Amino acid sequence: MKYNIAVLFGGESVEHEVSIISAHQAMAALDSEKYNVIPVYISKDRKLFCSEQLFDMNIYRNLNELKNRVPQVYFVADQNKVILRPVKSGFFGPKDLATIDVAIPVMHGTNGEDGTIQGFLEMYKLPYAGCDLIAAAVGQDKVIQKHTLENSGLPVTNWFWFYGREIDTKKDEILNQAQRIGYPLILKPACTGSSVGINIAHNEEEYLWAFEEAARYDSKVITEKVVRPMREINCSVLGEPTDAVTSVLEEVFHGEDSEILDFHDKYEQGNSKGAKAQTGAVKSSAGMVSTSRKVNPELPEGVAEEIRHLALETFRTLGASGVCRIDFLMDAESNQVFVNEINTIPGSLAYYLWSDAGIPFPQLMDKLVELALERDRRRQNMIFSYDTDLLKNYSEPSGAKGAKR
């Protein structure tokens, strides 16, 4: 029997278009002999759409037109089944489009990777791949993530954070903290990805501009000490918190005219036209595969082993599951390694790191389905509800009733 696998992608996020590319790579890797693949596109205004048309990348060249051509759908729970049903159904048309066995969220950033879609799927008790709600939320919020890693003894760079709106009331305090750490500093929105809204400040004037820029994308702004000279090393982890394996390592490089690995470096290498036009079109891209990188980079003795160890500890500490990518910063002079961040739904699902580790993309997708079903089986044996006589014996106190309507 084939499993019906719903791949969810898109969403209200600055990484919307990147999600579309990653999802199509994942859908192509799902074995059609084992699975019926069901694409579920989530528009930027949070509406769900499903159709065979969504397998064709050309339909995303105009995202507004897509919503007129593809049926809008919704989830419904019916007799322990989760069903996709069209919002509008013709008189003789099918009421149900599909029954879903497993969901695979391939959504990057806010309102997807941050626990939002995981909570949605939890409400339907639908098995899904990747991190659960709590791990996804902690992984997305870099402030909570860094506190968790730091308190667990994992190495992170010197950092601090403030709410974006506090620049009006705590400007001197913020600038004093920046001065104590010392320039250059890197500023980031707490809950975005793909290097959106991230800038480096070399002085107070640049810092204030970068702070305001980061605050455009999230309510919290993180400030970190820049590591120099720096090498950026990534490692993917696959499995569960207590049983996981690491991929090969990669070193990633930014463009000669930029100090950080930005959106262009990650997704637009070799694509001079950029990622999207005025219509919101998704241009040709290989996703994270486009990034300039070196697999199995030459590292000082013991550093590769240290990074793999820290990757597993980070994965376990944050309660992650599925496939993640953990990014590290290395001081090229001292060889000191810092955990930068976890990507709980990495671009292209980091399949390129597993291919080089001897796990082809279809096998990686098999493992994600297996992990989703195994977690669901374990949860079925856990207690989430407790029957009591509390309401049967409840007596409302005198005067507690509201006014009559």
C-alpha positions in Angstrom: 0.0 0.0 0.0 1.3 3.4 -0.9 1.4 6.2 1.7 -0.3 9.5 0.7 2.4 12.1 1.4 1.4 15.8 1.6 4.3 18.2 1.0 3.5 21.6 2.4 5.3 24.6 1.1 5.2 28.4 0.5 3.7 30.3 3.4 3.8 33.9 4.6 7.5 34.3 4.9 10.4 36.2 3.3 11.6 32.8 2.2 8.4 31.9 0.3 10.1 31.4 -3.0 13.0 29.5 -1.6 10.4 27.1 0.0 8.9 26.4 -3.4 12.2 25.4 -4.8 13.1 23.2 -1.8 9.7 21.5 -1.9 9.9 20.7 -5.6 13.3 19.1 -5.1 11.9 17.0 -2.2 8.8 16.0 -4.2 10.9 14.8 -7.1 13.0 12.7 -4.7 9.9 10.9 -3.2 9.7 7.4 -4.7 6.5 7.2 -6.8 6.5 3.4 -6.2 6.1 3.9 -2.5 4.2 7.2 -2.2 1.4 9.2 -3.7 2.8 12.7 -3.5 0.3 15.5 -2.9 1.5 19.1 -3.3 -0.1 21.6 -0.9 0.9 25.2 -1.7 0.3 27.8 1.0 0.0 31.3 -0.4 1.4 34.5 1.1 -2.1 35.3 2.4 -2.2 31.8 4.2 -4.6 30.1 1.8 -4.1 26.4 0.9 -4.1 25.1 -2.7 -3.8 21.6 -4.1 -3.6 20.3 -7.7 -1.5 18.3 -10.1 -0.7 21.7 -11.7 1.6 22.5 -8.7 4.2 20.0 -9.9 4.9 22.3 -12.8 7.4 25.1 -11.8 6.0 27.3 -14.6 2.8 27.9 -12.6 4.8 29.9 -10.0 5.9 32.5 -12.5 2.8 34.5 -11.5 1.7 33.8 -8.0 -1.5 35.8 -8.2 -2.6 33.9 -11.3 -1.8 30.6 -9.6 -4.5 31.3 -7.0 -7.1 31.7 -9.8 -6.1 28.5 -11.6 -5.6 26.0 -8.7 -8.4 24.9 -6.4 -8.3 26.2 -2.8 -8.5 23.4 -0.2 -8.8 22.9 3.5 -8.0 20.1 6.0 -10.8 18.2 7.8 -10.6 15.5 10.4 -13.2 12.7 9.8 -13.3 9.4 11.6 -9.6 9.3 12.5 -8.6 10.4 9.0 -7.3 13.7 7.7 -8.8 14.7 4.4 -8.1 17.4 1.9 -11.3 18.9 0.7 -11.9 21.7 -1.9 -13.4 24.9 -0.7 -15.6 25.0 -3.8 -16.9 21.8 -5.2 -19.0 21.3 -8.3 -22.3 19.5 -8.0 -20.9 16.3 -9.6 -17.3 17.0 -8.5 -15.4 15.0 -5.9 -15.9 16.2 -2.3 -12.6 14.9 -1.1 -9.3 15.3 -3.0 -7.2 13.0 -0.8 -6.7 11.3 2.5 -3.3 12.3 4.1 -1.1 9.7 5.9 2.0 11.8 6.5 2.8 15.5 6.0 6.3 16.8 5.1 6.5 20.6 5.8 9.1 22.2 3.5 8.5 25.7 4.8 11.3 28.1 5.6 11.2 30.9 8.1 8.3 32.7 9.8 4.8 31.0 10.0 6.2 27.7 8.8 9.5 26.6 10.2 8.8 28.3 13.5 6.2 25.9 14.8 3.2 27.4 13.2 2.6 24.7 10.7 3.7 22.0 13.2 1.0 23.2 15.6 -1.6 23.1 12.8 -0.7 19.5 12.0 -0.7 18.6 15.7 -4.3 19.7 16.0 -5.2 17.1 13.4 -3.0 14.5 14.9 -1.4 14.1 11.5 2.1 12.5 11.5 4.6 14.9 10.1 8.3 15.0 9.3 10.9 17.1 11.0 11.0 18.9 14.3 8.0 19.0 16.6 6.3 22.3 17.6 8.6 23.2 20.5 11.9 22.3 18.8 10.8 24.2 15.7 9.9 27.3 17.7 13.1 27.3 19.7 15.1 26.6 16.5 13.6 29.6 14.8 13.9 32.1 17.6 17.6 32.8 17.7 17.3 34.6 21.1 15.7 31.6 22.9 18.0 29.3 20.9 21.2 31.0 22.0 20.1 31.2 25.6 19.4 27.4 25.5 22.7 26.6 23.9 24.7 28.9 26.2 23.0 27.5 29.3 23.9 24.0 28.1 27.6 24.8 27.8 27.7 24.9 24.0 30.0 27.6 22.6 28.5 30.7 21.1 30.0 34.1 20.2 29.5 37.1 22.5 26.0 38.5 21.9 23.1 40.4 23.3 19.5 41.3 22.2 16.9 43.9 22.5 13.4 44.4 21.2 13.4 46.5 18.0 11.2 49.2 19.4 13.5 49.7 22.4 15.9 51.7 20.3 13.7 54.7 21.1 13.9 54.2 24.9 17.2 52.4 25.5 19.4 53.7 22.7 22.3 54.6 25.0 22.1 51.2 26.8 22.1 49.4 23.5 25.1 51.4 22.1 27.0 50.9 25.3 26.6 47.1 25.1 27.7 47.2 21.5 30.8 49.2 22.5 31.7 46.8 25.2 31.6 43.8 22.8 33.5 45.8 20.2 33.0 46.4 16.5 32.6 45.0 13.9 29.2 43.5 15.0 26.6 41.6 13.1 22.9 42.3 13.6 20.1 39.9 12.8 16.4 39.7 13.1 15.7 37.0 15.7 13.3 34.9 13.6 14.1 35.1 9.9 16.5 33.0 7.8 18.3 33.1 4.4 20.4 36.0 5.7 17.5 38.4 5.2 17.8 41.6 7.2 21.3 40.8 8.3 24.1 43.4 8.2 27.5 44.1 9.7 28.2 47.4 11.5 31.7 48.8 11.9 30.8 51.9 13.9 27.9 53.5 15.8 26.3 55.1 12.7 26.3 51.8 10.8 25.0 50.0 13.9 21.9 52.2 14.3 21.1 51.8 10.6 21.6 48.0 10.8 19.4 47.8 14.0 16.6 49.6 12.3 16.9 47.4 9.2 16.8 44.2 11.3 13.8 45.5 13.2 11.9 45.7 10.0 11.7 41.9 9.8 11.2 40.9 13.5 10.4 42.3 16.9 13.7 41.2 18.4 17.2 42.1 17.2 20.3 40.1 18.0 23.8 41.6 18.1 26.9 39.4 17.8 30.6 39.8 17.8 32.0 39.2 14.3 34.5 36.3 14.2 37.6 37.3 12.2 39.3 35.8 10.4 36.3 33.4 10.0 35.5 30.2 8.2 31.9 29.0 8.0 31.4 25.3 8.3 28.0 23.5 8.1 27.0 20.0 9.2 23.6 18.3 8.7 22.1 16.0 11.3 19.5 13.3 10.7 17.4 11.3 13.2 15.9 11.8 16.6 17.4 13.7 19.7 18.7 10.5 21.1 19.6 8.6 17.9 21.1 10.7 15.2 23.9 10.7 12.6 25.9 13.5 11.0 26.6 14.2 7.3 29.8 15.3 5.7 30.9 18.8 6.4 30.9 21.7 4.0 32.6 25.1 4.0 30.5 27.9 2.4 31.8 31.1 0.9 30.4 34.6 0.4 31.0 36.8 -2.5 34.1 38.9 -2.8 32.1 42.2 -2.4 30.2 41.1 0.8 31.3 40.3 4.3 28.6 37.8 5.0 26.9 34.9 3.2 23.9 36.8 1.9 20.7 35.8 0.0 22.4 36.2 -3.3 25.4 34.0 -2.3 23.0 31.3 -1.1 20.4 31.1 -3.9 21.3 33.3 -6.9 24.8 32.1 -7.8 25.0 32.1 -11.6 21.6 33.7 -11.9 22.1 37.3 -12.9 18.4 37.9 -13.2 17.8 37.3 -9.5 15.3 35.2 -7.7 12.0 36.9 -8.6 10.5 39.5 -10.9 7.8 42.0 -10.3 5.1 39.4 -10.7 6.6 37.3 -7.9 8.0 34.7 -10.4 10.3 32.1 -9.3 13.4 32.0 -11.6 15.5 29.0 -12.3 17.6 28.1 -9.3 19.0 25.0 -7.7 18.2 26.3 -4.2 20.9 25.9 -1.6 22.8 23.8 -4.1 23.7 27.0 -5.8 25.8 28.2 -2.8 29.6 28.4 -3.4 30.9 25.6 -1.2 33.5 23.0 -0.7 32.5 19.6 0.7 34.9 17.9 3.1 37.0 21.0 3.5 40.6 20.7 4.9 40.4 21.5 8.6 43.0 21.5 11.4 43.4 18.2 13.2 40.5 17.4 15.5 38.2 20.2 14.3 36.0 18.1 12.0 35.4 15.7 14.9 34.6 18.6 17.3 32.1 20.1 14.8 30.3 16.7 14.4 30.2 16.3 18.2 28.8 19.8 18.7 26.3 19.2 15.9 24.9 16.2 17.7 24.9 18.0 21.1 23.1 21.0 19.5 20.5 18.6 17.9 19.9 16.8 21.2 19.8 20.0 23.3 17.2 21.6 21.1 15.1 18.4 20.9 15.4 18.5 17.1 14.4 15.6 14.8 14.2 14.9 11.1 16.9 16.5 9.0 18.5 19.8 10.1 21.6 21.8 9.2 23.7 23.3 12.0 26.0 26.2 11.0 29.3 26.8 12.7 31.8 29.7 12.8 35.5 29.0 13.2 38.2 31.4 14.1 40.8 30.7 11.4 43.6 31.7 13.7 42.7 30.1 17.0 40.6 27.2 15.5 38.0 28.0 18.1 34.5 26.8 16.9 31.2 28.4 17.8 27.7 27.2 17.2 26.0 29.8 15.0 22.5 28.5 14.5 20.3 25.5 13.6 18.1 25.4 10.5 15.3 23.0 11.3 14.1 22.9 7.7 17.2 23.7 5.8 17.3 24.9 2.2 17.0 21.9 -0.2 16.7 19.8 2.9 20.5 19.7 2.9 20.3 16.7 0.6 23.6 17.5 -1.1 25.4 16.8 2.2 23.8 13.4 2.5 24.4 12.4 -1.1 28.1 12.9 -0.4 27.7 10.9 2.8 26.3 7.9 0.9 22.6 8.6 1.5 20.9 9.6 -1.8 18.0 12.0 -1.7 15.2 9.3 -2.2 16.6 7.4 0.8 16.7 10.6 2.8 13.0 11.2 2.1 12.3 7.6 3.1 14.0 8.2 6.4 11.9 11.4 7.0 8.7 9.4 6.5 9.9 6.6 8.7 10.8 9.1 11.5 7.4 10.8 11.3 5.5 7.5 11.6 7.7 6.3 14.4 7.1 9.5 16.5 3.4 9.1 15.9 3.5 5.6 17.2 5.3 6.6 20.3 2.9 9.5 20.9 -0.1 7.1 20.7 1.2 5.4 23.8 1.6 8.7 25.8 -1.0 10.3 28.0 -2.3 13.7 26.9 -5.7 13.7 28.5 -6.9 12.9 32.0 -10.5 12.2 32.9 -11.8 13.8 36.1 -15.1 14.6 37.8 -14.2 18.2 38.0 -17.0 19.6 35.8 -19.6 17.1 37.0 -19.1 18.4 40.6 -18.6 22.0 39.7 -20.9 24.5 41.3 -20.8 28.1 40.1 -20.1 30.6 42.9 -22.9 33.1 43.7 -22.6 36.3 41.7 -20.2 34.7 39.2 -22.7 34.7 36.4 -22.4 37.5 33.8 -25.1 39.9 33.0 -28.0 38.7 30.9 -28.0 39.4 27.2 
